[in-house]
């Protein structure tokens, strides 16, 4: 007779309130839990479907009182159709190639990461990260993760995207790119590339994190249509009326057993 060891209890904690990084004047709180052990992949899958994101070996989701501005969003790969502007961006980057690399931090990546932070997010905490901080962000992962590197025709690195592999898709953890090539729209190109990569792998979704309609930095995610958002415990198609909805009370993540 064989016996199954009891499932280890999963503990969730709420962080102290901090200023919201997306909407001025609001306060941010998160629920966090550790992702580790032999069941890390399965746990991360469940948490991702429930709207959590990963940083190092921690999964987190917003639980901000009176606010649900952060809405989990994903692209259903089979139904996605690039619009006219996205097709133009795809053509403009025909000289760019993407390739999966192991989650290992390199000096080349870090130099591009610093350049991106200094030009795009100089006021944020990530702008002061050291190489050791960056290496921890890339390499401290308990699940299947890759660093997708994008290079131009001359072999120079123009972008990178830390990407988690889920059972039902790809999850874009963090991306950065050459910040002074606006006409190339490398951020949009990265997402389009992930969609094509998911198609090639037979995976149904690309997870983009949180859509924040009130934040210029995060609102762009809704341009990839059709897309799905997680609200009231279920994923549904994003529709035009969602752009005008009052977003209180807050989104609450729910994890299926």
C-alpha positions, 0 to 999 in steps of 0.5 A: 500500500502506498501513501501520499504525503499530505499537501504542504499548506500554502500561506498568503500574506498581505503587504503593508500599504505603499504609494501606487506606482500606476495611479497617482494619489492611490495606495497599493497593497498586495497579497503574496505567497512563496512559489517553491518546492516540487509543486512549484510549476503546478502552483504557479499555473494555478496562480497565473490563471487567478491573476497573480504575477511572479517576481523571483520565487514570490507570486503576488496580486493586488488587493487594494481597498476601494480600487481594482484599476489593475486588471489581469489581461491575456491574449487568446492566441487563436483569435488574435488578429494584428491591427493595421498599426501592429502589422506595420510594426511587425514589418518594420522589425523584419531585421530583428530576430528573437531567440530563447536563452536560459535565464542567465544574466549577462553584462550585455543585457544589463547595459541595455536594461540600465539604458532603458530604465534611465530613459523610460523609468528614471524615477522608479526603483528599478533604475537604481538596480545593481547587476546583482539585483538584476541577476537575482531578478533573472535567475531566481526562478523556481519554474521554467523560465527563459530570457528571450533576446532580440537582435538586429541584423548586425547582431546587436541586442535591441531588446529582451523579455524575461518569460515564464512558460506555463502549461497554457501559455507564455507569461511576459514577466518583464521586457526592456529594449532600446529606448530611443527607437520609437518608430520600431515600437519594440515593446509592441513587437515583443508582444507580437513575437510572443504571440507567434511563439505561443502559436508555434508551441501550441499554447493558447495564451500570452499573459501580459500582467495587469492592464491599467486603463488609467496609466499611460504606461499600462493602458497599451495592453488593451490594444491587442485584440481580442484580449481577455480580462479576469474579473469576478473570478472568471476570464472574459473578453474585453469590450469597449464598455470596459474602458469607461467602467468605474473600477471600485471595489477592487479585484480579488484574486481567487485560486482554484484548488 
